[in-house]
Amino acid sequence: MIVYDLICAHQHRFEGWFASTEDFARQRDETMIRCPVCDDGAIERRPSANIQVGRAFAPAAERQEAAASPSPPPASEVTEAQVIAALKLFRHLVASTANVGPAFPEEARKIHYDEVPKRGIRGQASPEEAEELREEGIEFMSVPAFLSRDLN
């Protein structure tokens, strides 16, 4: 997996995980990559801040020590099994929520203000509606539409 730092036209920064550079290009060209904040499809890659700089040489003692005790992978690395587990959890969350479509802002307010019983919902909101919900203190998470469609 390749992790890219991405940014939308509204300057929201986020990460994307891709099988290859070609996979990123294909998904971007097909507007499969969407900003998780505003759902914008105009996405660009940004240089990664995680740059590793090596030394030109290491003393022989250090090289032998490093070879004898390999260091564990960085905590930021995610295994394929972890990605699969996260996708399964996400699929479960999608399957266990009601799709209220464009009525999402209205339904989210009703739930937040205890006008209806609490339940898991998902749907669509414009960037303006999403900002209004945030200003009201209503918590929600934006996800790309292709990840949240009904699973049949």
Backbone as JSON Lines, residues from 0, in Angstrom:
{"i":0,"aa":"M","n":[0.83,-1.18,0.0],"ca":[0.0,0.0,0.0],"c":[0.88,1.25,0.0]}
{"i":1,"aa":"I","n":[0.43,2.27,-0.7],"ca":[1.1,3.55,-0.73],"c":[0.19,4.56,-0.05]}
{"i":2,"aa":"V","n":[0.75,5.36,0.85],"ca":[-0.02,6.4,1.53],"c":[0.36,7.74,0.92]}
{"i":3,"aa":"Y","n":[-0.64,8.48,0.45],"ca":[-0.4,9.8,-0.11],"c":[-1.06,10.86,0.76]}
{"i":4,"aa":"D","n":[-0.41,12.0,0.91],"ca":[-1.03,13.16,1.51],"c":[-1.82,13.84,0.4]}
{"i":5,"aa":"L","n":[-3.09,14.12,0.65],"ca":[-3.98,14.68,-0.37],"c":[-4.57,15.99,0.13]}
{"i":6,"aa":"I","n":[-5.04,16.79,-0.82],"ca":[-5.69,18.06,-0.48],"c":[-6.78,18.32,-1.51]}
{"i":7,"aa":"C","n":[-7.9,18.87,-1.04],"ca":[-8.99,19.2,-1.96],"c":[-8.88,20.67,-2.36]}
{"i":8,"aa":"A","n":[-9.76,21.1,-3.24],"ca":[-9.74,22.48,-3.73],"c":[-10.03,23.49,-2.61]}
{"i":9,"aa":"H","n":[-10.64,23.0,-1.51],"ca":[-10.95,23.88,-0.37],"c":[-9.86,23.83,0.7]}
{"i":10,"aa":"Q","n":[-8.73,23.21,0.34],"ca":[-7.54,23.15,1.2],"c":[-7.69,22.24,2.42]}
{"i":11,"aa":"H","n":[-8.62,21.28,2.37],"ca":[-8.72,20.28,3.44],"c":[-7.69,19.2,3.14]}
{"i":12,"aa":"R","n":[-6.86,18.89,4.13],"ca":[-5.8,17.88,3.95],"c":[-6.24,16.56,4.58]}
{"i":13,"aa":"F","n":[-5.89,15.45,3.9],"ca":[-6.2,14.12,4.4],"c":[-5.28,13.11,3.72]}
{"i":14,"aa":"E","n":[-5.32,11.87,4.18],"ca":[-4.5,10.8,3.63],"c":[-5.34,9.9,2.75]}
{"i":15,"aa":"G","n":[-4.67,9.27,1.79],"ca":[-5.31,8.25,0.98],"c":[-4.37,7.06,0.84]}
{"i":16,"aa":"W","n":[-4.94,5.86,0.85],"ca":[-4.16,4.62,0.73],"c":[-4.46,4.0,-0.62]}
{"i":17,"aa":"F","n":[-3.4,3.67,-1.37],"ca":[-3.59,3.17,-2.73],"c":[-2.65,2.0,-2.99]}
{"i":18,"aa":"A","n":[-3.08,1.11,-3.88],"ca":[-2.26,-0.04,-4.24],"c":[-1.04,0.37,-5.06]}
{"i":19,"aa":"S","n":[-1.16,1.46,-5.83],"ca":[-0.06,1.9,-6.68],"c":[-0.32,3.34,-7.12]}
{"i":20,"aa":"T","n":[0.66,3.94,-7.75],"ca":[0.51,5.28,-8.3],"c":[-0.59,5.29,-9.37]}
{"i":21,"aa":"E","n":[-0.62,4.22,-10.18],"ca":[-1.64,4.11,-11.22],"c":[-3.05,4.01,-10.6]}
{"i":22,"aa":"D","n":[-3.15,3.29,-9.48],"ca":[-4.43,3.16,-8.79],"c":[-4.91,4.52,-8.31]}
{"i":23,"aa":"F","n":[-3.99,5.33,-7.75],"ca":[-4.36,6.67,-7.32],"c":[-4.85,7.49,-8.52]}
{"i":24,"aa":"A","n":[-4.1,7.46,-9.62],"ca":[-4.46,8.25,-10.81],"c":[-5.83,7.83,-11.35]}
{"i":25,"aa":"R","n":[-6.08,6.52,-11.39],"ca":[-7.37,6.03,-11.89],"c":[-8.51,6.5,-10.99]}
{"i":26,"aa":"Q","n":[-8.35,6.35,-9.68],"ca":[-9.4,6.75,-8.75],"c":[-9.64,8.25,-8.8]}
{"i":27,"aa":"R","n":[-8.57,9.03,-8.92],"ca":[-8.72,10.49,-9.0],"c":[-9.45,10.86,-10.29]}
{"i":28,"aa":"D","n":[-9.05,10.25,-11.41],"ca":[-9.67,10.58,-12.7],"c":[-11.14,10.2,-12.74]}
{"i":29,"aa":"E","n":[-11.52,9.15,-12.02],"ca":[-12.92,8.72,-11.98],"c":[-13.67,9.36,-10.82]}
{"i":30,"aa":"T","n":[-13.08,10.37,-10.18],"ca":[-13.6,11.08,-9.0],"c":[-14.11,10.12,-7.92]}
{"i":31,"aa":"M","n":[-13.36,9.02,-7.73],"ca":[-13.67,8.08,-6.66],"c":[-13.09,8.57,-5.34]}
{"i":32,"aa":"I","n":[-12.12,9.49,-5.41],"ca":[-11.53,10.05,-4.2],"c":[-12.27,11.34,-3.9]}
{"i":33,"aa":"R","n":[-12.81,11.44,-2.71],"ca":[-13.58,12.61,-2.29],"c":[-13.03,13.11,-0.97]}
{"i":34,"aa":"C","n":[-13.1,14.4,-0.74],"ca":[-12.66,14.99,0.52],"c":[-13.59,14.52,1.63]}
{"i":35,"aa":"P","n":[-13.04,14.0,2.74],"ca":[-13.9,13.56,3.83],"c":[-14.57,14.7,4.59]}
{"i":36,"aa":"V","n":[-14.12,15.93,4.37],"ca":[-14.71,17.08,5.05],"c":[-15.84,17.69,4.23]}
{"i":37,"aa":"C","n":[-15.55,17.97,2.95],"ca":[-16.54,18.69,2.14],"c":[-17.05,17.91,0.93]}
{"i":38,"aa":"D","n":[-16.56,16.69,0.73],"ca":[-16.97,15.82,-0.38],"c":[-16.54,16.34,-1.75]}
{"i":39,"aa":"D","n":[-15.55,17.22,-1.79],"ca":[-15.04,17.75,-3.05],"c":[-14.3,16.65,-3.79]}
{"i":40,"aa":"G","n":[-14.44,16.59,-5.11],"ca":[-13.76,15.58,-5.91],"c":[-12.51,16.08,-6.59]}
{"i":41,"aa":"A","n":[-12.17,17.36,-6.44],"ca":[-10.96,17.92,-7.05],"c":[-9.8,17.7,-6.07]}
{"i":42,"aa":"I","n":[-9.13,16.57,-6.2],"ca":[-8.11,16.16,-5.24],"c":[-6.72,16.18,-5.9]}
{"i":43,"aa":"E","n":[-5.74,16.66,-5.13],"ca":[-4.35,16.68,-5.6],"c":[-3.46,16.02,-4.55]}
{"i":44,"aa":"R","n":[-2.35,15.44,-5.03],"ca":[-1.35,14.9,-4.12],"c":[-0.48,16.03,-3.62]}
{"i":45,"aa":"R","n":[-0.03,15.93,-2.39],"ca":[0.9,16.88,-1.79],"c":[2.13,16.13,-1.34]}
{"i":46,"aa":"P","n":[3.26,16.81,-1.28],"ca":[4.46,16.14,-0.76],"c":[4.23,15.66,0.66]}
{"i":47,"aa":"S","n":[4.73,14.49,0.94],"ca":[4.56,13.92,2.27],"c":[5.53,14.55,3.24]}
{"i":48,"aa":"A","n":[5.05,14.78,4.47],"ca":[5.91,15.32,5.51],"c":[6.74,14.23,6.14]}
{"i":49,"aa":"N","n":[6.45,12.98,5.85],"ca":[7.17,11.85,6.43],"c":[8.33,11.47,5.51]}
{"i":50,"aa":"I","n":[9.4,12.22,5.62],"ca":[10.57,12.0,4.77],"c":[11.65,11.36,5.63]}
{"i":51,"aa":"Q","n":[12.2,10.27,5.13],"ca":[13.26,9.6,5.87],"c":[14.58,9.89,5.17]}
{"i":52,"aa":"V","n":[15.52,10.38,5.94],"ca":[16.83,10.72,5.4],"c":[17.83,9.76,6.01]}
{"i":53,"aa":"G","n":[18.61,9.09,5.18],"ca":[19.61,8.16,5.66],"c":[20.99,8.79,5.64]}
{"i":54,"aa":"R","n":[21.91,8.13,6.32],"ca":[23.29,8.6,6.33],"c":[24.03,7.96,5.16]}
{"i":55,"aa":"A","n":[25.1,8.6,4.74],"ca":[25.9,8.07,3.64],"c":[26.56,6.76,4.05]}
{"i":56,"aa":"F","n":[26.94,6.63,5.32],"ca":[27.54,5.39,5.79],"c":[27.28,5.27,7.28]}
{"i":57,"aa":"A","n":[27.37,4.06,7.77],"ca":[27.26,3.81,9.2],"c":[28.49,3.04,9.63]}
{"i":58,"aa":"P","n":[29.02,3.32,10.81],"ca":[30.18,2.56,11.29],"c":[29.86,1.07,11.31]}
{"i":59,"aa":"A","n":[30.87,0.24,11.11],"ca":[30.7,-1.21,11.04],"c":[30.0,-1.76,12.27]}
{"i":60,"aa":"A","n":[30.3,-1.26,13.45],"ca":[29.67,-1.76,14.68],"c":[28.16,-1.51,14.65]}
{"i":61,"aa":"E","n":[27.74,-0.33,14.18],"ca":[26.31,-0.02,14.09],"c":[25.62,-0.91,13.09]}
{"i":62,"aa":"R","n":[26.27,-1.16,11.93],"ca":[25.66,-2.01,10.91],"c":[25.45,-3.42,11.45]}
{"i":63,"aa":"Q","n":[26.43,-3.96,12.18],"ca":[26.31,-5.31,12.74],"c":[25.22,-5.35,13.8]}
{"i":64,"aa":"E","n":[25.14,-4.32,14.64],"ca":[24.12,-4.26,15.68],"c":[22.73,-4.19,15.07]}
{"i":65,"aa":"A","n":[22.57,-3.38,14.05],"ca":[21.27,-3.23,13.38],"c":[20.86,-4.53,12.71]}
{"i":66,"aa":"A","n":[21.81,-5.24,12.12],"ca":[21.49,-6.5,11.45],"c":[21.1,-7.56,12.47]}
{"i":67,"aa":"A","n":[21.69,-7.53,13.65],"ca":[21.42,-8.54,14.67],"c":[20.05,-8.35,15.31]}
{"i":68,"aa":"S","n":[19.61,-7.12,15.46],"ca":[18.3,-6.86,16.09],"c":[17.49,-5.91,15.23]}
{"i":69,"aa":"P","n":[16.73,-6.46,14.28],"ca":[15.93,-5.58,13.41],"c":[14.88,-4.82,14.21]}
{"i":70,"aa":"S","n":[14.68,-3.57,13.86],"ca":[13.72,-2.75,14.59],"c":[12.31,-3.05,14.09]}
{"i":71,"aa":"P","n":[11.31,-2.91,14.97],"ca":[9.92,-3.15,14.54],"c":[9.49,-2.07,13.55]}
{"i":72,"aa":"P","n":[8.48,-2.36,12.75],"ca":[8.03,-1.34,11.79],"c":[7.46,-0.14,12.54]}
{"i":73,"aa":"P","n":[7.51,1.04,11.93],"ca":[6.95,2.23,12.58],"c":[5.48,2.03,12.9]}
{"i":74,"aa":"A","n":[5.03,2.68,13.98],"ca":[3.64,2.56,14.41],"c":[2.69,3.08,13.34]}
{"i":75,"aa":"S","n":[3.18,3.95,12.46],"ca":[2.3,4.52,11.43],"c":[2.01,3.53,10.3]}
{"i":76,"aa":"E","n":[2.75,2.43,10.22],"ca":[2.49,1.44,9.18],"c":[1.26,0.63,9.55]}
{"i":77,"aa":"V","n":[0.4,0.43,8.6],"ca":[-0.8,-0.34,8.82],"c":[-0.71,-1.59,7.96]}
{"i":78,"aa":"T","n":[-1.01,-2.73,8.55],"ca":[-0.92,-3.98,7.8],"c":[-2.15,-4.19,6.94]}
{"i":79,"aa":"E","n":[-2.02,-5.07,5.99],"ca":[-3.16,-5.39,5.13],"c":[-4.31,-5.96,5.95]}
{"i":80,"aa":"A","n":[-3.99,-6.77,6.97],"ca":[-5.02,-7.35,7.82],"c":[-5.78,-6.25,8.57]}
{"i":81,"aa":"Q","n":[-5.08,-5.2,9.0],"ca":[-5.74,-4.1,9.7],"c":[-6.65,-3.33,8.75]}
{"i":82,"aa":"V","n":[-6.21,-3.14,7.52],"ca":[-7.05,-2.45,6.53],"c":[-8.31,-3.27,6.25]}
{"i":83,"aa":"I","n":[-8.15,-4.58,6.1],"ca":[-9.31,-5.45,5.84],"c":[-10.27,-5.42,7.02]}
{"i":84,"aa":"A","n":[-9.73,-5.47,8.25],"ca":[-10.58,-5.42,9.44],"c":[-11.34,-4.1,9.5]}
{"i":85,"aa":"A","n":[-10.67,-2.99,9.16],"ca":[-11.33,-1.68,9.18],"c":[-12.44,-1.63,8.13]}
{"i":86,"aa":"L","n":[-12.19,-2.18,6.95],"ca":[-13.22,-2.2,5.9],"c":[-14.42,-3.04,6.32]}
{"i":87,"aa":"K","n":[-14.16,-4.18,6.97],"ca":[-15.27,-5.01,7.45],"c":[-16.1,-4.25,8.49]}
{"i":88,"aa":"L","n":[-15.42,-3.55,9.39],"ca":[-16.14,-2.76,10.4],"c":[-16.96,-1.67,9.71]}
{"i":89,"aa":"F","n":[-16.37,-1.01,8.72],"ca":[-17.08,0.04,8.01],"c":[-18.31,-0.52,7.29]}
{"i":90,"aa":"R","n":[-18.16,-1.67,6.65],"ca":[-19.3,-2.3,5.97],"c":[-20.41,-2.62,6.98]}
{"i":91,"aa":"H","n":[-20.02,-3.08,8.18],"ca":[-21.0,-3.37,9.22],"c":[-21.73,-2.09,9.63]}
{"i":92,"aa":"L","n":[-20.98,-0.99,9.79],"ca":[-21.6,0.27,10.18],"c":[-22.58,0.75,9.11]}
{"i":93,"aa":"V","n":[-22.2,0.61,7.85],"ca":[-23.09,1.02,6.76],"c":[-24.34,0.16,6.76]}
{"i":94,"aa":"A","n":[-24.17,-1.15,6.95],"ca":[-25.31,-2.06,6.93],"c":[-26.25,-1.84,8.11]}
{"i":95,"aa":"S","n":[-25.73,-1.29,9.21],"ca":[-26.57,-1.14,10.41],"c":[-27.09,0.28,10.6]}
{"i":96,"aa":"T","n":[-27.0,1.12,9.59],"ca":[-27.53,2.48,9.67],"c":[-28.61,2.67,8.61]}
{"i":97,"aa":"A","n":[-29.5,3.6,8.86],"ca":[-30.59,3.9,7.92],"c":[-30.12,4.98,6.96]}
{"i":98,"aa":"N","n":[-30.34,4.75,5.67],"ca":[-29.98,5.74,4.66],"c":[-31.15,6.71,4.52]}
{"i":99,"aa":"V","n":[-30.94,7.95,5.0],"ca":[-32.0,8.96,4.93],"c":[-31.8,9.92,3.75]}
{"i":100,"aa":"G","n":[-30.77,9.65,2.95],"ca":[-30.52,10.42,1.74],"c":[-30.34,11.91,2.01]}
{"i":101,"aa":"P","n":[-30.96,12.75,1.18],"ca":[-30.77,14.2,1.34],"c":[-31.45,14.77,2.59]}
{"i":102,"aa":"A","n":[-32.23,13.97,3.29],"ca":[-32.86,14.44,4.53],"c":[-31.9,14.34,5.72]}
{"i":103,"aa":"F","n":[-30.64,14.0,5.46],"ca":[-29.68,13.81,6.55],"c":[-29.6,14.99,7.52]}
{"i":104,"aa":"P","n":[-29.42,16.24,7.05],"ca":[-29.31,17.35,8.01],"c":[-30.53,17.46,8.92]}
{"i":105,"aa":"E","n":[-31.73,17.34,8.34],"ca":[-32.96,17.44,9.12],"c":[-33.07,16.3,10.14]}
{"i":106,"aa":"E","n":[-32.78,15.08,9.71],"ca":[-32.86,13.92,10.6],"c":[-31.8,14.0,11.7]}
{"i":107,"aa":"A","n":[-30.6,14.46,11.35],"ca":[-29.53,14.58,12.34],"c":[-29.92,15.59,13.42]}
{"i":108,"aa":"R","n":[-30.56,16.68,13.01],"ca":[-31.03,17.67,14.0],"c":[-32.11,17.07,14.91]}
{"i":109,"aa":"K","n":[-33.05,16.35,14.33],"ca":[-34.12,15.74,15.14],"c":[-33.53,14.8,16.19]}
{"i":110,"aa":"I","n":[-32.54,14.01,15.78],"ca":[-31.91,13.08,16.72],"c":[-31.13,13.86,17.77]}
{"i":111,"aa":"H","n":[-30.37,14.86,17.34],"ca":[-29.54,15.64,18.26],"c":[-30.38,16.36,19.32]}
{"i":112,"aa":"Y","n":[-31.53,16.88,18.91],"ca":[-32.39,17.63,19.83],"c":[-33.46,16.74,20.48]}
{"i":113,"aa":"D","n":[-33.28,15.43,20.42],"ca":[-34.16,14.45,21.06],"c":[-35.62,14.56,20.62]}
{"i":114,"aa":"E","n":[-35.85,14.94,19.37],"ca":[-37.2,15.0,18.84],"c":[-37.66,13.62,18.37]}
{"i":115,"aa":"V","n":[-36.7,12.75,18.07],"ca":[-36.98,11.36,17.67],"c":[-35.98,10.48,18.42]}
{"i":116,"aa":"P","n":[-36.26,9.17,18.52],"ca":[-35.31,8.28,19.21],"c":[-33.95,8.25,18.49]}
{"i":117,"aa":"K","n":[-32.9,8.07,19.28],"ca":[-31.55,7.99,18.72],"c":[-31.42,6.75,17.86]}
{"i":118,"aa":"R","n":[-30.78,6.89,16.71],"ca":[-30.54,5.77,15.79],"c":[-29.4,6.16,14.87]}
{"i":119,"aa":"G","n":[-28.77,5.18,14.28],"ca":[-27.7,5.44,13.33],"c":[-28.27,5.78,11.97]}
{"i":120,"aa":"I","n":[-27.82,6.9,11.41],"ca":[-28.29,7.31,10.08],"c":[-27.1,7.66,9.21]}
{"i":121,"aa":"R","n":[-27.34,7.69,7.91],"ca":[-26.37,8.18,6.95],"c":[-27.13,8.81,5.81]}
{"i":122,"aa":"G","n":[-26.47,9.68,5.07],"ca":[-27.12,10.35,3.97],"c":[-26.21,11.41,3.38]}
{"i":123,"aa":"Q","n":[-26.8,12.39,2.73],"ca":[-26.02,13.43,2.06],"c":[-26.33,14.8,2.66]}
{"i":124,"aa":"A","n":[-25.29,15.63,2.65],"ca":[-25.44,17.02,3.07],"c":[-24.51,17.86,2.21]}
{"i":125,"aa":"S","n":[-24.94,19.04,1.86],"ca":[-24.07,19.94,1.1],"c":[-22.98,20.45,2.04]}
{"i":126,"aa":"P","n":[-21.91,21.0,1.49],"ca":[-20.87,21.57,2.37],"c":[-21.43,22.62,3.32]}
{"i":127,"aa":"E","n":[-22.38,23.43,2.86],"ca":[-22.98,24.45,3.71],"c":[-23.8,23.81,4.83]}
{"i":128,"aa":"E","n":[-24.59,22.78,4.49],"ca":[-25.37,22.09,5.52],"c":[-24.45,21.41,6.54]}
{"i":129,"aa":"A","n":[-23.37,20.82,6.06],"ca":[-22.42,20.16,6.96],"c":[-21.81,21.17,7.93]}
{"i":130,"aa":"E","n":[-21.45,22.33,7.43],"ca":[-20.88,23.37,8.3],"c":[-21.9,23.82,9.34]}
{"i":131,"aa":"E","n":[-23.16,23.98,8.94],"ca":[-24.2,24.37,9.89],"c":[-24.36,23.31,10.99]}
{"i":132,"aa":"L","n":[-24.33,22.03,10.61],"ca":[-24.42,20.96,11.6],"c":[-23.26,21.03,12.58]}
{"i":133,"aa":"R","n":[-22.06,21.26,12.06],"ca":[-20.87,21.38,12.94],"c":[-21.03,22.55,13.9]}
{"i":134,"aa":"E","n":[-21.51,23.68,13.4],"ca":[-21.7,24.87,14.26],"c":[-22.72,24.61,15.36]}
{"i":135,"aa":"E","n":[-23.69,23.73,15.1],"ca":[-24.7,23.39,16.1],"c":[-24.18,22.33,17.09]}
{"i":136,"aa":"G","n":[-22.98,21.83,16.85],"ca":[-22.41,20.82,17.74],"c":[-22.89,19.41,17.44]}
{"i":137,"aa":"I","n":[-23.41,19.2,16.26],"ca":[-23.89,17.88,15.86],"c":[-22.72,17.13,15.24]}
{"i":138,"aa":"E","n":[-22.36,16.02,15.86],"ca":[-21.21,15.25,15.4],"c":[-21.62,14.29,14.3]}
{"i":139,"aa":"F","n":[-20.8,14.21,13.25],"ca":[-21.01,13.29,12.15],"c":[-19.68,13.1,11.45]}
{"i":140,"aa":"M","n":[-19.63,12.15,10.55],"ca":[-18.41,11.86,9.82],"c":[-18.74,11.84,8.33]}
{"i":141,"aa":"S","n":[-17.92,12.5,7.55],"ca":[-18.1,12.5,6.1],"c":[-17.33,11.32,5.5]}
{"i":142,"aa":"V","n":[-17.97,10.61,4.6],"ca":[-17.32,9.53,3.88],"c":[-17.68,9.63,2.41]}
{"i":143,"aa":"P","n":[-16.82,9.13,1.54],"ca":[-17.14,9.15,0.11],"c":[-18.4,8.36,-0.17]}
{"i":144,"aa":"A","n":[-19.19,8.82,-1.1],"ca":[-20.47,8.18,-1.41],"c":[-20.3,6.72,-1.81]}
{"i":145,"aa":"F","n":[-19.24,6.39,-2.53],"ca":[-19.1,5.01,-2.98],"c":[-18.85,4.05,-1.81]}
{"i":146,"aa":"L","n":[-18.4,4.56,-0.66],"ca":[-18.21,3.69,0.5],"c":[-19.48,3.55,1.33]}
{"i":147,"aa":"S","n":[-20.43,4.45,1.16],"ca":[-21.59,4.43,2.04],"c":[-22.88,4.02,1.35]}
{"i":148,"aa":"R","n":[-22.81,3.59,0.1],"ca":[-24.05,3.16,-0.57],"c":[-24.55,1.86,0.03]}
{"i":149,"aa":"D","n":[-25.82,1.58,-0.17],"ca":[-26.43,0.38,0.39],"c":[-25.7,-0.85,-0.09]}
{"i":150,"aa":"L","n":[-25.51,-1.8,0.81],"ca":[-24.82,-3.05,0.5],"c":[-25.86,-4.14,0.3]}
{"i":151,"aa":"N","n":[-26.05,-4.57,-0.92],"ca":[-27.04,-5.62,-1.2],"c":[-26.35,-6.87,-1.64]}
